[in-house]
Amino acid sequence: MGRRPKWGRPVNGVLLLNKPTGITANDALQKAKRLFFANRAGHTGALDPLATGVLPICFGEATKFSQYLLDADKRYRSTFCFGMATDSGDADGNVISTKDASGLTEEAVREAMAPFRGKISQVPSMYSALKHKGQPLYKLARQGVEVERQAREVEIFEYELLSFTPGRQPRAEVEIHCTKGTYVRSLAEDLGAALGVGAYVEKLHRSAAGPFREEDAVTLDELAEERGEGRAEELDHYLLPMDAPASGLPKMTLPEDSGYYVRQGQPVMDLQVYRIGQEGDMVRLFLESGEFLGVGEITDDGRVAPRRLVSGN
């Protein structure tokens, strides 16, 4: 029997998707993949069904560099609801406690937020996507199973109160700039506990992921409307280059002969190394023609060694 043909076309690049609420990040990925008729894709950092906002999707060879986006800082806008706690820490969970929080003030919230800036420890929620013995925690949580989780250090660069609405269940709109691995629902829960009234995430929107901002993102509806009954190629103008996930790395341009050796997996000497960085630094590698080769690392002897190359190079 012959080999079964692979579904989709080879698509290489990054799509900045504005994920809608009500679907998982993987659902959004699969919808985008079908719209582009792409044979390979992966997202860079999960968003809960409740959440909306920036979800970079890497197609084809760009998936090789997705780790740089997974490791990137994130920005969020969120609405916290006080006076109530849920088992999941967000509006999709079951209510586990309520309390009249009508005495809560804006000043008290601002004061309670202060200790959560800078480097803090968080215990991941049982409703997170972290895995325990191969099983996502949220699946175990839905089975009524709870396992011990180790606290993790994250850094909160900005944690600002944008607005406050008093009442029996007050709302606070906050803006957060944080490192990867930060759980906004944990911030809400910890803030509610510090104030003695409980809290959960009512709304969550990711406004930025690394260098990518929401104003540059496109929705699934916009993609579907533009494509209509047409060909998938009509959407390719939305794609950023393959090296976009690693755009924060210095760029190094090599002559063709050096590019040949890099393609063979060999380190090369180039005087640019001394201007661009130092031992251990990662760089984006291009040919003088503009072709992207991949990512390399500066070695201790002043050369640059290939670490992750585009296929076919």
C-alpha positions as CSV (number, residue, x, y, z in Angstrom):
1,M,0.0,0.0,0.0
2,G,1.2,3.5,-0.7
3,R,1.8,6.1,1.9
4,R,-1.3,8.0,2.9
5,P,-1.0,11.6,1.7
6,K,-0.4,14.2,4.4
7,W,-3.3,16.5,5.1
8,G,-2.8,20.2,4.4
9,R,-0.1,22.3,2.8
10,P,3.3,23.3,4.1
11,V,2.8,26.7,5.8
12,N,5.6,28.5,7.6
13,G,5.1,31.5,9.8
14,V,3.4,32.9,12.8
15,L,-0.2,34.0,13.1
16,L,-1.2,36.4,15.9
17,L,-4.7,35.2,16.8
18,N,-7.1,37.1,19.1
19,K,-8.7,34.1,20.8
20,P,-12.4,34.4,21.5
21,T,-13.9,33.3,24.8
22,G,-15.7,30.0,25.2
23,I,-13.1,27.7,23.4
24,T,-9.8,26.3,24.5
25,A,-6.5,27.3,23.0
26,N,-6.3,24.0,21.2
27,D,-9.8,24.5,19.7
28,A,-8.6,27.9,18.4
29,L,-5.5,26.3,17.0
30,Q,-7.4,23.6,15.1
31,K,-9.8,26.2,13.7
32,A,-6.9,28.4,12.5
33,K,-5.1,25.3,11.1
34,R,-8.1,24.4,9.0
35,L,-8.6,27.9,7.7
36,F,-5.0,28.0,6.5
37,F,-5.2,24.3,5.4
38,A,-1.8,23.9,7.2
39,N,-0.3,20.5,7.8
40,R,1.5,21.4,11.1
41,A,0.8,24.0,13.8
42,G,1.2,24.6,17.5
43,H,0.2,27.4,19.9
44,T,2.6,29.2,22.3
45,G,1.1,29.3,25.8
46,A,-2.4,28.1,26.7
47,L,-5.4,30.3,27.4
48,D,-8.4,29.0,29.4
49,P,-11.8,28.9,27.6
50,L,-12.8,31.9,29.7
51,A,-9.8,33.9,28.5
52,T,-9.5,36.0,25.3
53,G,-6.6,37.7,23.6
54,V,-3.2,37.2,22.0
55,L,-2.5,33.6,21.1
56,P,0.5,33.3,18.7
57,I,0.1,30.2,16.5
58,C,3.2,28.8,14.9
59,F,2.9,27.0,11.5
60,G,5.4,24.6,10.1
61,E,9.0,25.4,10.6
62,A,8.1,28.3,13.0
63,T,7.2,25.7,15.6
64,K,10.9,25.0,16.1
65,F,11.3,28.5,17.6
66,S,8.0,28.6,19.6
67,Q,9.9,28.1,22.9
68,Y,11.0,31.7,22.8
69,L,7.4,32.8,22.9
70,L,6.6,30.3,25.7
71,D,9.4,31.8,27.7
72,A,8.3,35.4,27.0
73,D,6.7,37.9,29.4
74,K,2.9,38.3,29.2
75,R,0.5,41.2,29.8
76,Y,-3.1,40.7,31.0
77,R,-6.2,42.8,31.8
78,S,-8.5,41.0,34.2
79,T,-11.6,41.6,36.3
80,F,-11.6,40.2,39.8
81,C,-14.8,39.6,41.6
82,F,-14.6,39.8,45.4
83,G,-16.9,38.2,48.0
84,M,-17.0,34.9,46.3
85,A,-14.5,32.0,45.7
86,T,-14.8,29.2,43.2
87,D,-13.0,25.8,43.1
88,S,-11.2,26.7,39.8
89,G,-10.4,30.3,40.7
90,D,-12.4,31.6,37.8
91,A,-16.0,32.2,36.6
92,D,-16.2,28.7,35.1
93,G,-15.8,27.0,38.5
94,N,-18.3,26.0,41.2
95,V,-18.9,28.5,44.0
96,I,-17.3,27.2,47.2
97,S,-17.8,30.3,49.5
98,T,-19.5,33.6,49.6
99,K,-19.1,36.7,51.8
100,D,-20.6,40.1,51.9
101,A,-17.7,42.4,50.7
102,S,-19.6,45.6,50.6
103,G,-17.2,47.1,53.1
104,L,-14.2,46.6,50.7
105,T,-12.7,49.9,49.5
106,E,-10.5,50.9,46.6
107,E,-7.8,52.0,49.0
108,A,-7.8,48.6,50.7
109,V,-7.5,46.8,47.4
110,R,-4.6,49.0,46.3
111,E,-2.8,48.4,49.6
112,A,-3.3,44.6,49.5
113,M,-2.0,44.4,45.9
114,A,1.4,45.9,46.8
115,P,3.0,42.8,48.3
116,F,2.3,40.8,45.2
117,R,4.6,42.9,43.0
118,G,8.2,41.7,42.3
119,K,9.3,38.1,42.8
120,I,6.6,36.0,44.5
121,S,5.8,32.4,45.1
122,Q,2.7,30.8,43.6
123,V,1.2,27.4,44.1
124,P,-0.3,26.3,40.8
125,S,-4.0,25.8,40.7
126,M,-5.4,22.3,40.5
127,Y,-7.3,23.6,37.4
128,S,-4.0,24.4,35.6
129,A,-2.6,22.6,32.6
130,L,0.4,21.4,34.5
131,K,0.9,17.6,34.4
132,H,1.1,15.1,37.2
133,K,2.3,11.7,36.1
134,G,1.3,12.5,32.5
135,Q,-2.2,13.8,33.5
136,P,-3.2,17.5,33.3
137,L,-4.1,18.8,36.8
138,Y,-7.4,20.1,35.6
139,K,-8.5,16.6,34.6
140,L,-7.6,15.3,38.0
141,A,-9.4,18.2,39.6
142,R,-12.6,17.4,37.7
143,Q,-12.3,13.8,39.0
144,G,-12.2,15.1,42.6
145,V,-8.5,14.3,42.9
146,E,-6.1,16.8,44.5
147,V,-2.3,16.4,44.4
148,E,0.4,18.3,46.2
149,R,1.9,21.1,44.1
150,Q,5.3,22.8,44.6
151,A,5.3,26.6,44.8
152,R,7.0,28.3,41.9
153,E,8.7,31.7,41.8
154,V,7.4,34.2,39.3
155,E,7.9,37.9,38.9
156,I,5.2,40.5,38.7
157,F,6.6,43.6,36.9
158,E,3.4,45.6,37.0
159,Y,0.2,45.0,39.0
160,E,-2.1,48.0,38.7
161,L,-5.6,48.7,39.7
162,L,-7.4,50.3,36.7
163,S,-10.9,50.7,38.3
164,F,-12.9,49.6,41.3
165,T,-16.7,49.1,41.6
166,P,-18.0,48.8,45.1
167,G,-20.9,46.6,46.2
168,R,-21.7,43.3,47.9
169,Q,-19.5,41.7,45.3
170,P,-17.1,44.4,44.3
171,R,-15.2,44.2,41.0
172,A,-11.7,45.4,40.3
173,E,-10.2,45.7,36.9
174,V,-6.4,45.1,37.0
175,E,-3.5,45.2,34.6
176,I,-0.6,42.7,35.0
177,H,2.8,42.4,33.4
178,C,4.5,39.2,34.5
179,T,6.9,36.4,33.6
180,K,5.9,33.1,32.0
181,G,4.1,30.6,34.3
182,T,2.2,33.3,36.3
183,Y,-1.3,32.2,37.2
184,V,-3.7,35.2,37.2
185,R,-6.3,33.1,38.9
186,S,-3.8,32.5,41.7
187,L,-3.3,36.3,42.0
188,A,-7.0,36.8,42.3
189,E,-7.4,34.1,44.9
190,D,-4.4,35.3,46.9
191,L,-5.6,38.9,46.8
192,G,-9.1,37.8,48.0
193,A,-7.5,35.8,50.8
194,A,-5.4,38.7,51.9
195,L,-8.5,40.9,52.1
196,G,-10.4,38.2,53.9
197,V,-13.3,38.1,51.4
198,G,-12.3,35.7,48.7
199,A,-12.0,36.4,45.0
200,Y,-12.0,34.8,41.5
201,V,-11.3,35.8,37.9
202,E,-14.4,37.0,36.2
203,K,-12.8,38.1,32.9
204,L,-9.3,37.6,31.5
205,H,-7.7,39.1,28.4
206,R,-4.1,38.6,27.3
207,S,-3.1,41.9,25.7
208,A,0.5,41.0,24.8
209,A,2.8,38.0,24.6
210,G,6.5,38.9,24.3
211,P,6.8,41.4,21.5
212,F,3.3,40.8,20.1
213,R,0.4,43.1,20.9
214,E,-3.4,42.7,20.7
215,E,-3.7,45.5,18.1
216,D,-1.9,43.4,15.6
217,A,-4.0,40.2,16.2
218,V,-6.8,38.9,14.0
219,T,-9.9,37.0,15.0
220,L,-11.1,33.7,13.7
221,D,-14.3,35.4,12.4
222,E,-12.2,37.9,10.4
223,L,-10.1,35.1,8.9
224,A,-13.2,33.0,8.0
225,E,-14.9,36.1,6.4
226,E,-11.9,37.0,4.4
227,R,-11.3,33.5,3.1
228,G,-15.0,32.7,2.4
229,E,-15.0,30.1,-0.3
230,G,-11.6,31.1,-1.5
231,R,-8.2,29.4,-1.3
232,A,-6.3,29.2,2.0
233,E,-3.4,31.0,0.4
234,E,-5.4,34.2,0.5
235,L,-4.8,34.4,4.3
236,D,-1.0,34.0,4.1
237,H,-0.5,37.8,4.3
238,Y,-1.4,37.6,8.0
239,L,1.7,35.4,8.7
240,L,4.8,36.8,10.3
241,P,8.2,35.4,9.4
242,M,9.5,32.1,10.8
243,D,12.0,33.9,13.0
244,A,9.3,36.1,14.6
245,P,9.2,34.0,17.9
246,A,12.9,34.7,18.3
247,S,12.8,38.3,17.2
248,G,14.3,39.4,20.6
249,L,17.6,37.7,19.7
250,P,20.4,39.6,17.9
251,K,20.5,39.1,14.1
252,M,23.7,37.7,12.5
253,T,24.2,37.8,8.8
254,L,26.6,35.2,7.3
255,P,28.2,34.9,3.8
256,E,27.1,32.0,1.7
257,D,30.2,29.9,2.4
258,S,29.7,30.2,6.2
259,G,26.0,29.3,5.6
260,Y,27.1,26.1,3.9
261,Y,29.0,24.9,7.0
262,V,26.2,25.9,9.3
263,R,23.8,23.8,7.3
264,Q,26.2,20.9,7.9
265,G,25.9,21.5,11.6
266,Q,29.4,23.0,12.0
267,P,30.3,26.1,14.0
268,V,31.8,29.0,12.0
269,M,34.0,31.9,12.8
270,D,32.8,35.4,12.2
271,L,34.0,38.8,13.6
272,Q,30.4,39.9,14.2
273,V,30.4,37.6,17.2
274,Y,32.5,40.0,19.2
275,R,30.1,42.9,18.4
276,I,26.8,41.0,18.9
277,G,27.3,39.1,22.1
278,Q,29.3,36.7,24.3
279,E,29.6,33.0,25.1
280,G,26.3,31.3,25.5
281,D,24.2,34.0,23.8
282,M,21.7,32.9,21.2
283,V,21.5,34.6,17.8
284,R,19.3,34.5,14.7
285,L,21.3,33.4,11.6
286,F,20.6,34.7,8.2
287,L,22.4,34.5,4.8
288,E,23.3,37.7,3.0
289,S,20.4,36.9,0.6
290,G,18.0,37.4,3.6
291,E,17.3,33.7,4.0
292,F,16.7,32.6,7.6
293,L,18.8,29.7,8.6
294,G,17.8,29.2,12.2
295,V,19.2,29.9,15.7
296,G,22.8,29.6,16.8
297,E,24.8,29.9,20.0
298,I,28.1,31.8,20.5
299,T,30.7,29.4,21.7
300,D,33.6,29.9,24.1
301,D,36.1,30.2,21.3
302,G,34.3,33.1,19.5
303,R,32.5,31.0,16.9
304,V,28.7,30.5,16.4
305,A,27.3,27.0,16.4
306,P,24.0,26.0,14.9
307,R,21.4,25.0,17.5
308,R,18.1,24.9,15.7
309,L,17.9,25.0,11.9
310,V,15.1,25.4,9.4
311,S,14.6,22.0,7.6
312,G,16.2,21.8,4.2
313,N,19.1,24.0,5.4
